[in-house]
Amino acid sequence: MRIAFKTSYDTDIDFHEHWNNRFWIIALVVVMALLPFIVSEYYLAEVANTLIFSLAGMGLMLLVGHTGQVSLGHAAFLAIGAYTDAALMNAGWPFLIAFPVAGLAAGLFGALIAIPAVRLSGIYLAIATLAVFVIVEEIIILAEPITGGVGGLFAPTIEIFGLSFDRYANLSNFYWLCLVIVVLVTLGYSNLMRSSTGRSFLAVRDSEVSARALGIDVTRTRALAFGLSCAVTGLAGALMGHFIGFFNYELFSIFISINLLLVVTIGGLGFIQGAFLGAILITAMPQIIAILRDGLNATAGIDLGSIPGLDTIIFSLILITFIIYEPAGLYGRWLKMRVWWEIFPLARRDMFRRQKSYLKTERQK
């Protein structure tokens, strides 16, 4: 059993409950920084892809997990970030300017769309965001002089202070760039949720009536959350464009939006850590299934590759199992295991049973 003694009020506003948490996070960042010296380029590219999906997952988590708004069209803001960044760099802008401008462009577009859209809720808001996705897709095709239309667009090589961060020629540098951006966005996200703005997001998510009674402008808060969510997603889209190298509108399909929803849902709604866990599952599970399939064929002579769509079926069944039997997500399961371990041997079997309550934040399974 762990006992944490609080000797100062600063402990209540600290990022971490105790030094053990801080140590493991620092150790994780150090290991991630040393990863290019440990793994091959294939696995390093997969980890970089996971970092990009984690960044996009944090963008959607801010909207879905912390404000309670559903979006089925977030792939549109990935596309806005990717095309804006690539177009500005092709026009001669340096990456250090084009990259934040790409996020700002996606955020401003999302905020403008959010002004009428946030008055909707539930399935109606999801349909509205899906319509936005279709509109953005058509704009990309029509704006051929800027976006390349159907043919697509090349993402130029990133140059910062004379160093190349090309995904194919200098994968290690590109990976470190993604890692630094993800760490900075995570720190900013964590601080945002501890501010009055972040608490307003949670209040609107839990009860709009109660939030209005407390003097919170619900429409403004939801529009702000939508804009910030789209901005972070736009940054992920810019990195995704450089990761792919050459892309067109087909890269940012509706399936990307669905995958992002799965990232935040399976990872754990309402937890920043859930965006990382969900991204790991979404990006790693297809690779694991393919490796197991090839291993089964090599050892037992069973060729499952001849069955069309088998990988997708297995992957979908795994995702459905998570949604049904662990609605709190991977991070929710980890919290239950950690609490059980910390209070052992005082843990009870029914301590995580779902309770009826008025606020969503009080509901536990």
C-alpha positions as CSV (number, residue, x, y, z in Angstrom):
1,M,0.0,0.0,0.0
2,R,1.3,3.4,-1.0
3,I,0.8,6.4,1.4
4,A,1.4,9.9,0.1
5,F,1.9,12.5,2.8
6,K,1.1,16.1,1.7
7,T,3.2,18.7,3.4
8,S,2.3,21.7,1.2
9,Y,-0.6,22.9,-0.9
10,D,1.7,22.9,-3.9
11,T,1.3,19.1,-3.9
12,D,-2.4,19.5,-4.9
13,I,-1.5,21.5,-8.1
14,D,1.5,19.5,-9.1
15,F,1.5,17.5,-12.3
16,H,2.3,14.3,-10.3
17,E,1.1,12.9,-7.0
18,H,4.6,11.7,-6.1
19,W,8.1,11.5,-7.4
20,N,7.6,7.9,-8.6
21,N,5.3,9.1,-11.4
22,R,7.6,11.9,-12.4
23,F,10.5,9.4,-12.6
24,W,8.7,7.0,-14.9
25,I,7.7,9.8,-17.3
26,I,11.2,11.1,-17.5
27,A,12.5,7.6,-18.0
28,L,10.0,7.0,-20.8
29,V,11.0,10.2,-22.6
30,V,14.7,9.3,-22.3
31,V,14.0,5.8,-23.7
32,M,12.0,7.3,-26.6
33,A,14.9,9.8,-27.3
34,L,17.4,6.9,-27.5
35,L,15.1,4.7,-29.6
36,P,16.9,5.5,-33.0
37,F,20.0,3.9,-31.5
38,I,18.1,0.8,-30.4
39,V,15.7,-0.3,-33.1
40,S,15.8,-0.6,-36.9
41,E,14.5,2.1,-39.3
42,Y,11.3,0.0,-40.0
43,Y,10.2,0.0,-36.3
44,L,11.4,3.6,-35.9
45,A,9.1,4.7,-38.7
46,E,6.2,2.8,-37.0
47,V,6.9,4.6,-33.7
48,A,7.0,8.0,-35.6
49,N,3.7,7.1,-37.1
50,T,2.3,6.3,-33.6
51,L,3.5,9.7,-32.3
52,I,1.7,11.4,-35.1
53,F,-1.5,9.5,-34.4
54,S,-1.0,10.3,-30.7
55,L,-0.9,14.0,-31.6
56,A,-4.0,13.7,-33.7
57,G,-5.6,11.7,-30.9
58,M,-4.9,14.5,-28.4
59,G,-6.6,16.9,-30.7
60,L,-9.8,14.8,-30.8
61,M,-9.5,13.9,-27.1
62,L,-9.9,17.6,-26.3
63,L,-13.1,17.7,-28.2
64,V,-14.7,14.3,-27.4
65,G,-13.1,13.3,-24.1
66,H,-12.9,16.7,-22.4
67,T,-15.8,18.7,-23.9
68,G,-18.2,15.9,-24.8
69,Q,-18.6,16.8,-28.5
70,V,-18.6,14.1,-31.2
71,S,-16.8,14.6,-34.5
72,L,-16.8,12.3,-37.5
73,G,-14.9,14.7,-39.8
74,H,-11.6,15.4,-38.1
75,A,-9.7,13.9,-41.0
76,A,-10.7,17.2,-42.8
77,F,-8.5,19.2,-40.4
78,L,-5.7,16.7,-40.8
79,A,-5.9,17.6,-44.5
80,I,-6.0,21.3,-43.9
81,G,-2.9,21.1,-41.8
82,A,-1.0,18.9,-44.3
83,Y,-2.0,21.0,-47.4
84,T,-1.3,24.4,-45.7
85,D,2.1,23.3,-44.4
86,A,3.2,21.8,-47.8
87,A,1.8,24.7,-49.8
88,L,3.5,27.3,-47.7
89,M,6.8,25.5,-47.7
90,N,6.6,25.0,-51.5
91,A,6.1,28.8,-51.6
92,G,9.4,29.3,-49.8
93,W,8.2,29.6,-46.2
94,P,10.5,27.9,-43.6
95,F,9.1,25.0,-41.6
96,L,9.3,26.8,-38.3
97,I,6.8,29.3,-39.6
98,A,4.7,27.1,-42.0
99,F,4.1,24.5,-39.3
100,P,2.5,26.7,-36.7
101,V,0.6,28.6,-39.4
102,A,-0.8,25.2,-40.6
103,G,-2.1,24.5,-37.1
104,L,-3.5,28.0,-36.9
105,A,-5.3,27.7,-40.2
106,A,-6.9,24.4,-39.2
107,G,-7.9,26.0,-35.8
108,L,-9.4,29.1,-37.4
109,F,-11.3,27.1,-39.9
110,G,-12.6,24.8,-37.1
111,A,-13.6,27.8,-35.0
112,L,-15.6,29.3,-37.9
113,I,-17.3,26.0,-38.5
114,A,-18.0,25.6,-34.8
115,I,-19.9,28.9,-34.4
116,P,-23.1,27.4,-36.0
117,A,-22.2,23.7,-35.5
118,V,-21.7,23.7,-31.7
119,R,-25.4,24.6,-31.2
120,L,-26.0,21.1,-32.3
121,S,-25.3,18.0,-30.2
122,G,-25.1,14.3,-30.4
123,I,-25.7,12.6,-33.7
124,Y,-26.6,16.0,-35.3
125,L,-23.2,17.4,-34.5
126,A,-21.6,14.2,-35.9
127,I,-23.5,14.6,-39.1
128,A,-22.5,18.3,-39.4
129,T,-18.8,17.5,-39.0
130,L,-19.2,14.7,-41.6
131,A,-20.6,17.3,-43.9
132,V,-17.6,19.6,-43.2
133,F,-15.3,16.7,-44.2
134,V,-17.1,16.3,-47.6
135,I,-16.9,20.1,-48.2
136,V,-13.2,20.2,-47.4
137,E,-12.6,17.2,-49.7
138,E,-14.3,19.1,-52.6
139,I,-12.4,22.3,-51.9
140,I,-9.1,20.4,-52.1
141,I,-10.1,19.0,-55.5
142,L,-11.2,22.4,-56.8
143,A,-8.2,24.4,-55.5
144,E,-5.9,22.5,-57.9
145,P,-3.3,25.4,-58.3
146,I,-2.6,25.2,-54.6
147,T,-3.4,21.6,-53.6
148,G,-2.6,19.8,-56.8
149,G,-6.2,18.6,-57.1
150,V,-6.6,14.9,-57.7
151,G,-2.9,14.5,-58.5
152,G,-1.8,15.4,-55.0
153,L,1.1,17.4,-53.5
154,F,4.7,16.8,-52.5
155,A,5.7,17.7,-49.0
156,P,9.2,19.3,-49.2
157,T,12.1,18.4,-47.0
158,I,12.2,20.0,-43.6
159,E,15.3,22.2,-43.1
160,I,15.9,23.7,-39.6
161,F,19.2,25.6,-39.0
162,G,20.9,23.7,-41.8
163,L,19.8,20.3,-40.5
164,S,17.6,18.0,-42.7
165,F,14.6,16.3,-41.2
166,D,13.5,14.2,-44.2
167,R,11.5,11.1,-43.3
168,Y,13.3,8.9,-45.9
169,A,16.8,10.4,-45.9
170,N,17.1,11.3,-42.2
171,L,14.5,9.3,-40.3
172,S,16.2,9.7,-36.9
173,N,16.0,13.5,-37.2
174,F,12.4,13.4,-38.3
175,Y,11.6,11.0,-35.4
176,W,13.2,13.4,-32.9
177,L,11.3,16.3,-34.4
178,C,8.0,14.4,-33.9
179,L,8.9,13.5,-30.4
180,V,9.8,17.1,-29.4
181,I,6.5,18.4,-30.9
182,V,4.4,15.7,-29.1
183,V,6.1,16.4,-25.8
184,L,5.5,20.2,-26.1
185,V,1.9,19.7,-27.1
186,T,1.3,17.3,-24.2
187,L,2.8,19.7,-21.7
188,G,0.6,22.5,-23.1
189,Y,-2.5,20.2,-23.1
190,S,-1.9,19.2,-19.5
191,N,-1.5,22.9,-18.4
192,L,-4.7,23.8,-20.3
193,M,-6.8,21.2,-18.5
194,R,-5.6,22.6,-15.1
195,S,-6.6,26.2,-16.1
196,S,-10.0,27.8,-15.8
197,T,-10.6,27.2,-19.5
198,G,-9.9,23.5,-19.1
199,R,-12.3,23.3,-16.1
200,S,-14.9,25.0,-18.2
201,F,-14.5,22.3,-20.9
202,L,-15.1,19.6,-18.2
203,A,-18.1,21.5,-16.8
204,V,-19.7,21.7,-20.2
205,R,-19.1,18.1,-20.8
206,D,-20.6,17.0,-17.5
207,S,-23.7,19.2,-17.5
208,E,-24.5,22.2,-19.7
209,V,-27.3,23.3,-17.4
210,S,-24.9,23.4,-14.4
211,A,-22.2,25.2,-16.5
212,R,-24.7,27.9,-17.5
213,A,-25.7,28.3,-13.8
214,L,-22.0,28.9,-13.0
215,G,-21.8,31.7,-15.5
216,I,-20.0,29.7,-18.3
217,D,-20.7,30.7,-21.9
218,V,-21.4,27.2,-23.2
219,T,-21.5,28.2,-26.9
220,R,-18.2,30.1,-26.6
221,T,-16.6,27.3,-24.6
222,R,-17.5,24.7,-27.1
223,A,-16.4,26.8,-30.0
224,L,-13.0,27.4,-28.3
225,A,-12.6,23.7,-27.7
226,F,-13.5,22.9,-31.3
227,G,-10.9,25.5,-32.5
228,L,-8.1,24.2,-30.2
229,S,-8.9,20.6,-31.1
230,C,-8.7,21.4,-34.9
231,A,-5.4,23.3,-34.4
232,V,-3.7,20.3,-32.7
233,T,-5.2,18.0,-35.3
234,G,-3.8,20.3,-38.0
235,L,-0.3,20.1,-36.6
236,A,-0.6,16.3,-36.7
237,G,-1.8,16.6,-40.3
238,A,1.3,18.6,-41.2
239,L,3.6,16.0,-39.7
240,M,1.6,13.2,-41.4
241,G,2.1,14.9,-44.8
242,H,5.9,15.0,-44.3
243,F,5.8,11.4,-43.1
244,I,4.0,10.2,-46.2
245,G,6.0,12.5,-48.5
246,F,3.5,12.6,-51.3
247,F,-0.3,12.7,-50.6
248,N,-3.6,13.6,-52.1
249,Y,-7.1,14.0,-50.7
250,E,-7.6,10.2,-50.6
251,L,-5.1,9.9,-47.8
252,F,-7.5,11.8,-45.4
253,S,-10.5,9.6,-45.8
254,I,-13.4,9.0,-43.5
255,F,-11.6,5.9,-42.2
256,I,-9.0,8.1,-40.7
257,S,-11.7,10.0,-38.8
258,I,-13.1,6.6,-37.6
259,N,-9.6,5.5,-36.5
260,L,-9.2,8.7,-34.5
261,L,-12.5,8.1,-32.7
262,L,-11.3,4.6,-31.9
263,V,-8.0,6.0,-30.6
264,V,-9.7,8.2,-28.0
265,T,-12.5,5.6,-27.2
266,I,-10.3,2.6,-26.8
267,G,-7.4,4.5,-25.2
268,G,-9.7,6.0,-22.6
269,L,-12.0,9.0,-22.9
270,G,-11.1,11.9,-20.7
271,F,-7.5,11.0,-20.2
272,I,-4.5,12.4,-22.1
273,Q,-2.7,9.1,-21.6
274,G,-5.6,7.4,-23.5
275,A,-4.6,9.2,-26.7
276,F,-1.2,7.5,-26.6
277,L,-2.5,4.1,-25.6
278,G,-5.2,4.2,-28.3
279,A,-2.6,5.3,-30.9
280,I,-0.3,2.4,-29.9
281,L,-3.2,-0.1,-30.3
282,I,-4.4,1.3,-33.6
283,T,-1.0,1.4,-35.3
284,A,0.6,-1.7,-33.8
285,M,-2.3,-4.2,-33.9
286,P,-2.4,-4.5,-37.7
287,Q,1.3,-5.1,-37.7
288,I,1.1,-7.7,-34.9
289,I,-1.7,-9.5,-36.7
290,A,0.3,-9.6,-39.9
291,I,3.4,-11.0,-38.1
292,L,1.3,-13.7,-36.4
293,R,-0.3,-14.6,-39.7
294,D,3.1,-15.0,-41.4
295,G,4.4,-16.9,-38.5
296,L,1.5,-19.3,-38.5
297,N,2.0,-19.9,-42.2
298,A,5.8,-20.5,-41.7
299,T,5.4,-22.9,-38.8
300,A,2.1,-24.7,-39.3
301,G,1.7,-24.3,-43.0
302,I,-1.7,-22.6,-42.5
303,D,-2.1,-19.8,-45.1
304,L,-4.6,-17.3,-43.8
305,G,-3.4,-14.7,-46.3
306,S,-5.7,-16.2,-48.9
307,I,-8.8,-15.3,-46.9
308,P,-9.8,-11.8,-48.0
309,G,-10.3,-9.2,-45.3
310,L,-9.2,-11.5,-42.5
311,D,-6.9,-9.0,-40.9
312,T,-9.7,-6.4,-40.9
313,I,-12.1,-8.8,-39.3
314,I,-9.8,-9.8,-36.5
315,F,-8.8,-6.2,-35.9
316,S,-12.5,-5.2,-35.7
317,L,-13.4,-8.0,-33.3
318,I,-10.6,-6.9,-31.0
319,L,-11.8,-3.3,-31.0
320,I,-15.4,-4.4,-30.4
321,T,-14.3,-6.5,-27.5
322,F,-12.6,-3.5,-25.9
323,I,-15.6,-1.3,-26.4
324,I,-18.1,-3.8,-24.9
325,Y,-16.1,-5.2,-22.0
326,E,-13.9,-2.2,-21.1
327,P,-15.8,1.1,-21.9
328,A,-13.3,3.0,-19.7
329,G,-10.6,2.1,-22.2
330,L,-7.0,0.9,-21.8
331,Y,-6.1,3.7,-19.4
332,G,-9.2,3.1,-17.4
333,R,-8.2,-0.5,-17.0
334,W,-4.7,0.5,-15.9
335,L,-6.2,2.9,-13.3
336,K,-8.2,0.0,-11.8
337,M,-5.2,-2.2,-11.7
338,R,-3.0,0.5,-10.1
339,V,-5.6,1.4,-7.5
340,W,-6.1,-2.3,-6.6
341,W,-2.4,-2.7,-6.2
342,E,-1.9,0.4,-4.1
343,I,-4.6,-0.4,-1.6
344,F,-3.9,-4.1,-1.5
345,P,-4.9,-6.0,0.7
346,L,-7.9,-3.7,1.3
347,A,-9.2,-4.0,-2.2
348,R,-12.8,-5.3,-2.7
349,R,-14.3,-7.1,-5.7
350,D,-17.1,-4.6,-6.2
351,M,-15.1,-1.5,-5.6
352,F,-15.2,-0.6,-9.3
353,R,-18.9,-1.4,-9.8
354,R,-20.7,1.3,-11.8
355,Q,-22.6,3.8,-9.6
356,K,-25.6,5.9,-10.5
357,S,-24.8,9.6,-10.3
358,Y,-25.6,12.9,-11.9
359,L,-22.2,13.9,-13.2
360,K,-20.3,11.9,-15.8
361,T,-17.0,12.4,-13.9
362,E,-18.4,10.5,-10.9
363,R,-19.4,7.4,-12.9
364,Q,-17.0,4.5,-12.4
365,K,-17.3,0.9,-13.5
